[in-house]
Amino acid sequence: MRNMIIALLGLAALAACGVDGEPVQPTLNAGIGVGDSGVHAGGAVGLHKGPVSVYLGF
């Protein structure tokens, strides 16, 4: 799980360099929840450029 997060952050940083002109805007959302079934963690990594947005939840 940790390696996947590091890889996704690296991909977002690489895409955010904006080599082709307009910069890509990376986003990261993370959270921890506590409920009757226990503790769980989740989040999402996304990229936004112009009218196109791509998000991956984990």
C-alpha positions in Angstrom: 0.0 0.0 0.0 2.8 2.4 0.9 4.7 1.7 -2.3 1.5 2.4 -4.3 1.0 5.7 -2.6 4.6 6.7 -3.3 4.3 5.7 -6.9 1.1 7.7 -7.4 2.6 10.8 -5.8 5.6 10.4 -8.0 3.4 10.1 -11.1 1.4 13.2 -10.0 4.6 15.2 -9.5 5.9 14.1 -12.9 2.7 15.1 -14.6 2.5 18.4 -12.8 5.8 19.7 -14.2 3.8 21.0 -17.2 6.3 20.3 -19.9 3.7 20.8 -22.7 2.7 24.3 -21.6 -0.4 24.4 -19.3 0.4 23.0 -15.9 -1.4 19.9 -14.6 -2.9 20.4 -11.1 -2.4 17.4 -8.9 -4.7 16.8 -5.9 -4.4 14.6 -2.8 -7.2 13.8 -0.4 -6.6 11.5 2.6 -8.6 10.6 5.7 -9.0 8.2 8.6 -12.4 7.1 9.8 -13.5 5.4 13.0 -16.7 3.5 13.3 -18.4 0.5 14.8 -16.5 -1.8 12.4 -13.1 -0.3 13.3 -10.6 2.1 11.9 -10.2 2.6 8.2 -8.0 4.8 6.0 -8.8 6.0 2.5 -8.1 8.8 0.1 -7.8 9.8 -3.5 -5.1 11.1 -5.9 -6.1 13.2 -8.9 -4.9 15.2 -11.8 -6.8 18.2 -13.4 -5.9 19.9 -16.6 -8.4 22.1 -18.4 -11.8 20.4 -18.6 -10.4 16.9 -17.8 -10.1 15.5 -14.3 -8.8 12.0 -13.4 -9.1 10.6 -9.9 -8.0 7.4 -8.3 -9.4 6.4 -5.0 -7.7 4.0 -2.5 
